[in-house]
Amino acid sequence: MQKISILGCGWLGIPLAEALIKNGFSVSGSTTSIEKISLLQNLGVEPFLLFIEGNTIKGDVLSFLKKSSVLIINIPPKLRGNLADNFVEKIAVLIPFIEKSSVEKVLFVSSTSVYGDSNKTVFETTIPVPDGENGKQLLASEKLLQENITFKTTVIRFGGLIGKDRHPVTFLAGRNNLENPNAPINLIHQDDCIGIILKVFKSNFWNETLNAVAPFHPTREEYYTKKAKEFNLEPPIFTHSKPTIGKTIVSDLLENVLKYHFIKESL
């Protein structure tokens, strides 16, 4: 039975672990919350309490990676507030442990924030020019992993994540003077995130970079106004006083090469 390690069993990592187990994989999963240890055990995941802090890793990372052929790195940068991390440093400190392990392939969960807002249609061939610290550190982390010849790395750049218990309209409802009303949305459902990762494994699609955004791009004003009404929330109010900036993310490789069919084409 092939073993996979998931670094970061949170909103995406836990249902991903469940899906991998259902598909015949053995899974080790890391968490920074001791309360999640029993939850992971009950799901059939071998749990590990791991913390990557500065240039050190606290926890038994070697046992976490032991006998795994694939590592999924699913930890988001925490770049806000007084406790902001150096995310690139975290990836750098992890790499030597990957090199010493049985891991042959890495799947890195990244974000379309690496592209910045260019008012263009963005493909995988588009050169990323991030305009925020989050995107800059993710892009640098992608390069660190993909330039390492000890293992093969596939990067998946997900759009905004939504699911049955997570939707950005809950944060925008009732707010005023929101900018970029005509910018297209670039979202992806949790079900498709999991489906795409499974497709990468089944297709042995490594040393690649994928955009992963549903082919559904109404404007922010149109979409979030409609969703607020559906969720019985106060609609957000957008301002048209400034020019709109944004981008349309196209998942070209995903749809045309990997032949992935979206579960949630409209969101």
DRENVODO-647236 format. One record per atom (N, C-alpha, C): residue in three letters; z, y, x. Coordinates in steps of 0.001 Angstrom, whole numbers, plus 524288, in hexadecimal, padded with zeros to 5 digits. Last residue first. Layout:
residues N
ALAZYX...
END
This chain:
residues 267
LEU7DC7F86DD77B0ABLEU7E22C86DC47B175LEU7E5038712A7AD6CSER7D236864BE7B24ASER7D410869B07B032SER7D9F6869727AFE1GLU7D2E185B5C7B7A6GLU7CED985F217B926GLU7D000864957B6FDLYS7DA7A852757BB57LYS7DB698573D7B856LYS7D77B85B607BA0BILE7D5B984B1B7C18AILE7D85D849627BCC6ILE7D91784E007B91BPHE7C9A284C087C825PHE7CE9984E627C6ABPHE7D0AA84C2E7C18FHIS7C4A0842C97D05EHIS7C3FE845087CB31HIS7C956847027C948TYR7BF3E8424F7DD0FTYR7C3F08425F7D9E0TYR7C2C6845177D4ADLYS7B822840867E525LYS7B6DD83EEA7DFC8LYS7BBBE83E7D7DC64LEU7B818843947EF39LEU7BC2083FC87EDD1LEU7BB5383DB07E84AVAL7AF4184A477EDB8VAL7AF6A846447F1D0VAL7B359841FD7F073ASN7B0AE850B47E4EEASN7AB7484EDC7E649ASN7AB4E84A8D7EA6AGLU7BB72853077E396GLU7B8408516E7DF27GLU7B32A84ECA7E0CALEU7BF1E855217EDC0LEU7C21A851D07EA2ELEU7BEA284FA77E5D8LEU7B83985C4E7F1D4LEU7B8958570E7F412LEU7BB2C8533E7F054ASP7BA53865027EAA8ASP7B525862C47EB7DASP7B56185D2A7ED8FSER7C0F286B6C7E3AESER7C2768666C7E61FSER7BD92863277E71EVAL7C1E0878E47E521VAL7BE82874907E380VAL7C00D86FA57E68CILE7C8A9883BD7E0D0ILE7C8CF87F337E446ILE7C57787AD77E1FDTHR7C65C890AA7E08BTHR7C56988BF07DD81THR7C511887657E146LYS7CF4889B7A7E1D5LYS7CB69897D17E3F0LYS7CABE8935A7E019GLY7D2BE8A9367E210GLY7D3B58A3B57E103GLY7CF7F8A0607E375ILE7D5888B5BE7DCBCILE7D43A8B27D7E137ILE7D5A68ACD97DFE9THR7D1848C0747D4EDTHR7D3778BB187D536THR7D1E88B8967DA5FPRO7D5608CDC27D6ACPRO7D1608C9A47D6DFPRO7D3DD8C4397D772LYS7DF1F8D2E57CDB4LYS7DD358D1DC7D2F9LYS7D8E18CDC67D2C9SER7E14F8D3887C34BSER7E11A8D8727C63ESER7DF098D7C07CBC7HIS7E31C8CC5C7BBDEHIS7DDBE8CCA97BDD8HIS7DD0D8D1827C143THR7EDEB8C3B27BA71THR7EBE08C8F57BB49THR7E65D8C8A77BD8CPHE7F2B38BB117B082PHE7EFF38BC047B568PHE7EE248C1B97B5B0ILE7FDAE8B52F7AB7BILE7FA3E8B9BB7AAF2ILE7F7E48BAF47B04BPRO800148A87C7A5E6PRO800598AC3F7AA3CPRO7FC7B8B0AA7A953PRO8059C8A5947994FPRO8011E8A5DD79CE4PRO802108A9AF7A159GLU810C189E0B79759GLU80EAA8A35379719GLU80A368A3DC79AFBLEU80DE2890F8792C6LEU8105F894A979650LEU80DFF89A0F79590ASN809E5887A078EB7ASN80D4088AF978B83ASN8108488EAB78EE6PHE8028D8829279421PHE807F08813179577PHE80BE98846179254GLU7F9A68876079032GLU7FA54881C278F66GLU7FFFA880137904FLYS7FB3E89197793FBLYS7FB3D890A178E55LYS7FC2288AD678D29ALA7FA3688F9C79E99ALA7FF1A891C879C9CALA7FF89890DB796BBLYS7EFCB88C6279F32LYS7F3F9888957A022LYS7F93B88A9279E23LYS7EA5C895CC79D31LYS7E9BC89148799B8LYS7EE4B88D7979A52THR7EDAE89B9B7A5D2THR7EE9A89D937A087THR7EE508991779C9DTYR7E9E2895897ADEETYR7EF89895E97AD3ETYR7F103898557A7FATYR7DEAC8964E7AC79TYR7E16B891477AC95TYR7E73B891DA7AB53GLU7DC188A1157AC9CGLU7DA7E89DB17A847GLU7DDEF898C77A7FDGLU7E0688A42A7B63FGLU7E2078A6A77B157GLU7E0CA8A32B7ACACARG7DB3289DB07BD86ARG7E0E689D867BD05ARG7E2AE89FC57B7C6THR7CF7C897AE7B855THR7D25789BE37BAF1THR7D83A89B477BA10PRO7CC8E889DE7BA7APRO7CCCE88EAB7B750PRO7CFC8892E67BA40HIS7C8F7880487C02DHIS7CA418854B7C2A1HIS7C9E1889F77BEEBPHE7C8BD873D97C3E5PHE7CA0A876CF7BF31PHE7CC1887C137C0FFPRO7C94E869F67C9D2PRO7C49786D207C906PRO7C4EB870557C401ALA7D55C86A1C7D10AALA7D26F868937CC5BALA7CDB786C267CB99VAL7D5668682B7DE94VAL7D65486BE27DA56VAL7D31286A167D5ACALA7D602865B37EAB1ALA7D772862BE7E602ALA7D93F8667E7E1BFASN7CE79864357F617ASN7D090867B27F226ASN7D1C0864747ED4ELEU7D10085C828015FLEU7CF4685CB77FBF4LEU7D1AC8615D7F91ATHR7CD0A8580080D53THR7CFE885C3180ABDTHR7CDA485CE08054EGLU7CEB484C16814F1GLU7CBDA84F9181173GLU7CF6F853E480F7BASN7D25A842C78195EASN7D03A846EC81CB1ASN7CCD284AAA81992TRP7CEDA8397480F39TRP7D25183BDB81310TRP7CF6183F89816B3PHE7CEA2831E880575PHE7CC25836FB8066CPHE7CF9983A3480A11ASN7CEFE8281C80033ASN7CFB682888805E7ASN7CD3F82D90807F6SER7CF2E827377F5B9SER7CA0B828327F812SER7CA4B828937FE01LYS7D9AF825FC7F3A9LYS7D61C821CF7F216LYS7D0BF8225E7F4A9PHE7DDAC82F997F778PHE7DF5282A967F9A7PHE7DB56826537F887VAL7D886836C77F0FCVAL7D7FE8372B7F6B1VAL7D95E831F67F937LYS7DC75833987E74ALYS7D6D58330B7E863LYS7D5C48335C7EE40LEU7E6D88368E7E80ELEU7E590830FE7E789LEU7DFD782FFD7E8DDILE7E539841677E84AILE7E79A83EC87ECCBILE7E67A838E87ECA4ILE7E108842D77DE3CILE7DDE98441B7E2DAILE7E016841627E7ADGLY7E967840127D7A5GLY7E47783D2D7D771GLY7E11783E0E7DC3EILE7F0AA847D07DA2BILE7F1D1842557DB52ILE7ECCE83F1F7DB6ECYS7EB3F850967D679CYS7ED338506D7DBE0CYS7EE1584ABF7DD85ASP7E9F184DEA7CBFEASP7E56984DE17CF73ASP7E70184DF37D52FASP7F42184F057C853ASP7F17D849F47C7C2ASP7ECCA849957CB65GLN7F610859C07CA1FGLN7F8D0855C87CD2FGLN7F61E850737CCE7HIS7EA768618A7C9CAHIS7EEBC85EC97C729HIS7F10C85AA87CABBILE7E77486DC47CF6FILE7E69C868217CF4EILE7EB67865877CCF8LEU7E07987A227CFB3LEU7E4FF876D57CEBBLEU7E37E871107CEF1ASN7DCAB885877D0A1ASN7DB80880FA7D3E9ASN7E04087D5C7D3BAILE7D6CC88F9C7C8DEILE7DB2888C277CA1DILE7D9348879C7CD71PRO7D06889B647CD44PRO7D044896227CAFAPRO7D5238930A7CC61ALA7D3EC8A8727C9C9ALA7D39F8A4627CDD4ALA7D38389F037CB3CASN7D58D8B0287C2B1ASN7D0848AD6F7C282ASN7CFCE8A9607C6CDPRO7DF6D8B4627C4DDPRO7DE7A8B1D87BFCDPRO7D97E8AE9C7BF9EASN7E58E8B8297CDD8ASN7E14E8B4527CE3BASN7E03B8B1787C917GLU7F3428BA147CA58GLU7EE408BB867CCA8GLU7EA5F8B6FD7CC79LEU7FB648BD947BFD4LEU7F99A8B97A7C363LEU7F4238BAC67C54CASN8012F8C42E7B933ASN7FE4F8C64B7BDAAASN7FCD88C2207C1B3ASN80C0F8BBF37B557ASN808588C03E7B49CASN805A98C1A97B9BCARG80FED8AF927AFC1ARG80FAD8B34C7B40EARG80B658B7527B313GLY80FA18A7FF7A80BGLY812A98ACB87A71AGLY812778B0C27AB66ALA80D5B89DB67B0E5ALA80E1789F567AB77ALA811838A4307AB19LEU80D5789A037BAF7LEU80A5E89EC67B9E7LEU80B658A0F87B477PHE812BD890DF7BB23PHE81497895097BE93PHE811F589A3F7BD6ATHR80D2E88ACF7B44DTHR812BD88B8E7B327THR8151D88FE27B68DVAL8037A889DB7B8CFVAL8040288D907B47FVAL809BC88E867B32DPRO803C4881CE7C042PRO804BA887337C1F8PRO8056388B177BD86HIS80ACC876637BD2EHIS8062D8798F7BC09HIS8075287F3D7BD76ARG8103186A387BBDEARG80F4F86E767BFA2ARG80A518715F7BE3EASP810AE8612A7B681ASP81594864117B715ASP81504868AF7BACELYS806AD85D4A7B6D2LYS8093485DBC7B1B3LYS80E41860ED7B1F4GLY800DC865C57C08FGLY80208860B17BE3BGLY804F08618B7B92DILE7FA5286BD37CB80ILE7FC8C86BE77C63DILE7FD88866527C46DLEU7F847873267D6DELEU7F9ED86E2D7D49BLEU7FC3E86EF37CF31GLY7ECFD8794D7DBA3GLY7F216879E57D92FGLY7F38F875077D622GLY7E60D870347E407GLY7E6B38753E7E171GLY7EC2F875A97DF3CPHE7E73C869767F044PHE7E7ED869B97EA9FPHE7E80F86F5F7E8C9ARG7E0D2864677F9C2ARG7E265869B57F857ARG7E29586A297F265ILE7E38585A2A80191ILE7E21385B697FC31ILE7E44B860C37FADDVAL7DF218548980D2DVAL7E1DF858F480AD4VAL7DFE7859AA80547THR7E0B8849538149CTHR7DDD984BC581057THR7E14F84FE880DE1THR7E0E5844EF8218ATHR7E35F8483F81D96THR7DF6A84A1C81993LYS7E3E983A61829DBLYS7DFF983D19826C3LYS7E2AD840268226DPHE7EA9783AFE8364FPHE7EA1E8393E830E2PHE7E5D883C6E82E32THR7E8F083EC384024THR7EC10839FF83FA2THR7EBA1837B183A2CILE7E43F8482A84114ILE7E0CA8439B8411BILE7E3C883E798408EASN7E603853D883A65ASN7E8B284F9183D0CASN7E56F84A9783CA5GLU7E12E85AE583422GLU7DF8785AC8839A2GLU7E2268566E83CBCGLN7E640859F282ABEGLN7E0E58580482B19GLN7DEE3857D7830B3LEU7F03785E7782CD3LEU7EFBA858FE82B50LEU7EA33856ED82C3CLEU7EDD0868D182F75LEU7F122865A1832DBLEU7F05D85FCD831C2LYS7E82F86C0082692LYS7E58C86B7882B9ELYS7E8AB8681882F5FGLU7F01186C4A81EE8GLU7EB7B868EE81E41GLU7E8ED867DB8238DSER7F62E874438232FSER7F84086EF1822E0SER7F3E286AF682221ALA7EFC887CEA821CCALA7F14D87B698271FALA7F35F875D382745LEU7EF8F87CE2816CFLEU7EABF87C1B819C7LEU7EBEF87A7181F5ELEU7FA1B87EF18147CLEU7F7B387A15812C5LEU7F2C5878E5815EEGLN7FB2F888E6818C3GLN7FE228849481B0AGLN7FBFA87F468194ALYS7F44388EB28126FLYS7F3A788EA38181FLYS7F671889F281A91GLY7F83588D5D80841GLY7F32188B3C809A5GLY7F24F88AD380F80ASN801D9892C080992ASN801AF88D5B807BDASN7FC9388AC280968GLU7FEE589CE780C39GLU80188899A68101BGLU8016D893E580E9AGLY7F1CD8A042807F2GLY7F7748A00B80752GLY7F9D889C5580B48ASP7E76789F4B808FEASP7E96C8A49C8090AASP7EF4B8A4CF8081DPRO7DF04896AF8104FPRO7E39B8979980D01PRO7E59489D2C80D6FVAL7D39B892F18107AVAL7D5D6897C48129EVAL7DA938991880F40PRO7CBF1887B381300PRO7D0A488A02810AFPRO7D25688EF581389ILE7BEA0886CE810E9ILE7C2918879081501ILE7C75E88A2D812A5THR7B98C87D5680878THR7BB15882C980917THR7BF518833D80D4ATHR7B860872F9806A3THR7B5B58750C80B42THR7B70187ACF80C42GLU7BD03871677FD2FGLU7BFB186F5A801CEGLU7BD4F87169806D7PHE7BAE987E0A7F6C8PHE7B9F9878727F788PHE7BD26876897FC3BVAL7BC5D888227EDF2VAL7BE5A885D27F2BDVAL7BD7D87FED7F2BCTHR7B6BA893C67EA09THR7B73A88E3D7E8DATHR7B85388B697EDF5LYS7BE7589F947EB97LYS7B9F889C367EC7ELYS7BAF0896CF7EA2BASN7C6AF8A6607ED0AASN7C2E08A77E7E8E9ASN7BDE08A4557E999SER7CE4C8A32E7F3D6SER7C9838A5447F629SER7C5788A7167F229ASP7DAA48A0CB7F739ASP7D7A28A29F7F2AFASP7D2D88A5917F494GLY7DD16895007FEE6GLY7DDB689A7A7FD95GLY7DA7E89BDC7F8CATYR7DCAC88A90801F0TYR7D7CB88D7E80193TYR7D8938935A800C6VAL7E635885DF80165VAL7E403886A0806A7VAL7DF1988A0180680SER7E89C883E77F73CSER7EA418890A7F948SER7E831889F77FEC9THR7E6AB879EE7F462THR7E21B87D617F4A4THR7E394882E37F664SER7EEB2871967FC7ASER7EDE18750F7F808SER7E8F6878527F8C5SER7F2608644E7FF8FSER7F1EC869D5800D2SER7F0B386CE57FBDEVAL7F728858E48037DVAL7F69F85BED7FEB3VAL7F6DA861B78001APHE7F1438501080B93PHE7F447854EA80B8FPHE7F31C857F68069ALEU7F21D8437A80F6FLEU7F000846B580B36LEU7F38284B7B80AB4VAL7EF1783C3181A90VAL7F2828401981830VAL7EF8B842D6813D6LYS7EEF782FB582081LYS7EC59833A681D4CLYS7F06F8373581AD5GLU7F524829298261EGLU7EFC4829DF827FCGLU7ECFC82E5882534VAL801F882684829C7VAL7FE8C8299B82666VAL7F93E82A81828FASER80955821D882FB8SER804DD81E9682E3BSER800E58219182AEFSER80D7C82BEE838FCSER80E198284A834A6SER80934824FB833D4LYS80BF5833AC84018LYS80EE282F11841E1LYS80F1782ABA83DC4GLU806EC83B5083A34GLU8042B838E083E96GLU806D4833D484064ILE80EEA83E7183392ILE80A5D83BC68315EILE80789838C9835A8PHE815378436083ADBPHE8173E83EC383829PHE812CE83BAD83596PRO80EF084BE283DD1PRO81045847CE841A5PRO81271842D483F2EILE80E6C851A3833B8ILE809F584EE683605ILE80B7384ACF83A20LEU817508576D8311ALEU816638525E82E93LEU8125284F1983179VAL8167D860B283636VAL81ACD85D46837B6VAL81A31857D08355EALA80DBB864DF83108ALA80D81863C2836A6ALA811D1860098384FILE81179866938270CILE80D58862B0827D2ILE80D138611F82D8CLYS818D286E738296BLYS81A7786992826F1LYS8166F8653E827CBGLU812668765282D3AGLU8162F873E5830C4GLU8182286EB482E94VAL80D79879208241FVAL80A5E876D182853VAL80DF0873FF82C36PHE8158D87DEB81E9BPHE81370878F081CC8PHE810558762982107ASN820818838382073ASN81BA88835D82368ASN8194587E0E8224BASP826678880681456ASP825728843781879ASP820B7885BB81BC3ALA82FD6890FC80F74ALA82A6588F8581032ALA829BF88C01814F6LEU839168949880B62LEU8390F88F6580DC0LEU8338188D6E80EA9ASN837C189DF88064EASN83A5389E1680B67ASN83A1B898E480E44GLY82B0989D517FFF4GLY830A789E238004FGLY832AF89DD9805DDARG8211A8938B801DBARG82339898227FF35ARG829168987C80015LEU81C8888A9580530LEU81BB688F3F80862LEU81DC789434805CELYS81B8F87E8480642LYS81F7B881D6803C1LYS81FBA886E3806DDPRO810CD87613803D3PRO8134087A1D80712PRO8173C87D32803DBPRO8134D869557FE43PRO8111A86E987FDFFPRO813AB87244801DAILE80FCF85CD0801E2ILE8142586090801F6ILE811DF8661880201ASN80A7F8533480335ASN80A84855F47FE37ASN80F3D859927FDEDILE8034584AC2809D0ILE806AC84F4980ACEILE80649852EA8061CILE802B283D8F80A44ILE80141841F7806F0ILE8053084657807F7LEU7FE6C8347381335LEU8027F8384381216LEU8002E83C8D80EA8VAL7FB57827038144FVAL7F9CB82C3581276VAL7FEAC82F838118DSER8000981E30817C0SER7FADD81F4C819E3SER7F904824C881871SER80D0A81B2E81B4ASER8097181E02817DDSER8044381EF481A9ALYS81438816D28220ALYS810808134781F79LYS80CD2815FF81BA1LYS81C46821D58214BLYS81BA281C8182345LYS8181E8193B81FB4LEU81EFB82B9781DC9LEU8197682A9B81F06LEU81850824EF82078PHE829C382A8D81C80PHE8269382C7981824PHE820C782B32818F1SER82CD0828188267BSER82D22824098227DSER829E78257881DB5LEU82B0A8320782AE6LEU8283F82D7782CF0LEU8285C828F782910VAL831E1838B6825BEVAL82C4683948824CEVAL829378348F826C4ASP83CFA839758214BASP83A7D835288241AASP8349B8351D8232CGLY84168846C682343GLY840698421A8202AGLY83D5283E2882350LYS83C17852A082656LYS8410084FFD82545LYS83FFC84B708219AILE8344D8577B82FF9ILE834318548382B1FILE8395F851A682A9ETHR832128644683587THR834B785F368354ETHR833E585C9D82FFEASN82F4186E988363FASN82C7186AD78398BASN82F2486588839B5GLY831E3871C58297CGLY8307A873EC82E97GLY82D5B86FFD831ADGLU833B08663C8233AGLU835EC86B6F823CEGLU834CE86D7782948ILE8317285D2A81A5EILE82ED485F6A81EE3ILE830918651381F3FPHE838B4852B7815DEPHE838798586E8160CPHE8358585A0681AFBLEU839B0847A880D8ELEU8377984A1881236LEU8376285005811A3LEU83D8083C30808CFLEU83F388419B808BCLEU83D818442280DDBPHE8357183307802A4PHE83788835068078BPHE838F983ABA806CBPRO83343827567FAE0PRO8346B82CEA7FB8FPRO836AF82E48800E5GLU82928820087F686GLU82D3481FD87FA89GLU82E7E825797FC17VAL8273481F207E8E1VAL825F7821E07EDBBVAL82A77821187F195GLY8296D81B9A7DF20GLY82737817D77E2CFGLY8259381A397E7F0LEU82EBA821FA7D8BELEU82906821E07D80ELEU8266681DE97DBA1ASN838B7821477DC80ASN837A281F0F7D750ASN831CC81EB47D62DGLN8379A8270F7E5BCGLN838B38216D7E5F6GLN8375481ED17E0D2LEU83657831197E199LEU8321A82EAA7E47BLEU832D6828BA7E4CBLEU84066832697DD1CLEU83BAD832CB7D9E6LEU837208300E7DC8ESER846E7831E67E5CBSER8473382DB67E1ECSER8426D82DC17DE55ILE8438483B517EADCILE843558363C7ED77ILE84354831C77E982LYS844FC844E37E64FLYS8401A842237E51ELYS83FCF83CAA7E782GLU84E1D848FF7EA23GLU84E1A847457E4B3GLU849378442A7E358ILE84BAB84CA47F3D0ILE84E61847A47F394ILE84E7A845857EE06SER83FFE852417F70BSER8441C852447F316SER846A484CEC7F2B4THR83772851DD7FCC3THR83BB2854E57FF13THR8405F855187FB63THR83065845D57FE80THR8326B84A017FB3DTHR8368184D017FE53SER825CD83CC280022SER829F5840198022CSER82B808442F7FE27GLY8227E82F607FE17GLY82253834D07FC72GLY826D7837EA7FE91SER819E7824CC7FF66SER81EA78275D80147SER81E3182D187FFCCVAL813B981AE87F80BVAL81473820817F8FFVAL819DC821B37FB2FSER808F58124E7F716SER80E83812E57F81ESER80F6A8187C7F9E5PHE7FF1D811657ED0FPHE800FE813377F21APHE806F0812DD7F260GLY7FAFF80EF87E342GLY7FBD380AD17E70DGLY7FD9E80C6F7EC6AASN7FAAB8166C7DBB9ASN7F5AC814DA7DDFFASN7F65B8111F7E29ELYS804ED8188E7D9B4LYS801E8815E77D597LYS7FCB3813E97D7A5ILE806F181E2D7E2DCILE80974819157E20EILE80686815F97DDEALEU8010F827327E0BALEU7FFBC823E87E53CLEU8021681E777E4A9ALA8066982B3D7D817ALA800F48299B7D78DALA7FF57826067DC05GLU8102882D9F7DC8DGLU80FD2829DE7D83DGLU80A44827C37D7B2ALA80D06835487E3C6ALA80F61830677E59FALA80F0E82C327E16CLEU809DC83CEA7DCA7LEU8060F83AA87E045LEU808148356F7E257PRO8133783FD27D7EEPRO80F5283CF87D4D6PRO80AFB83A987D82CILE817B08441D7E1C3ILE81A1A83FD97DECDILE8162C83D0D7DB4CGLY8110484C457E58AGLY811FD847917E89AGLY8143B8430F7E58ALEU81106854B17DE8BLEU80C5A8517E7DF26LEU80D9084C437E1B9TRP81BAC857C37DEEFTRP818BC857FF7DA07TRP813C7854A67DA31GLY81F3C84FBB7E98EGLY820C5853A57E5B7GLY81D648533B7E0E2CYS8205F84A9A7F467CYS820318484C7EF28CYS8228484C227EB3FGLY81C5084B5C80005GLY81CE884F3C7FBE2GLY81C3384CEB7F67ELEU8145A8434A80592LEU818148474680756LEU8184B84B8480331ILE8125C8369E80313ILE8118D83BC2800AFILE815D683F6E8028FSER80BEC82C13808DBSER8107C82F78808F3SER80F13834BE80698ILE8077B81F9E80528ILE80666825378057BILE80B8A8282A80584LYS802AF8130C80857LYS8071F8168D80798LYS8058781C2D80887GLN7FC318085280288GLN7FBDE80D16805A7GLN8005A810BF80453MET800007FB588034AMET800008000080000MET80000804E380373
END
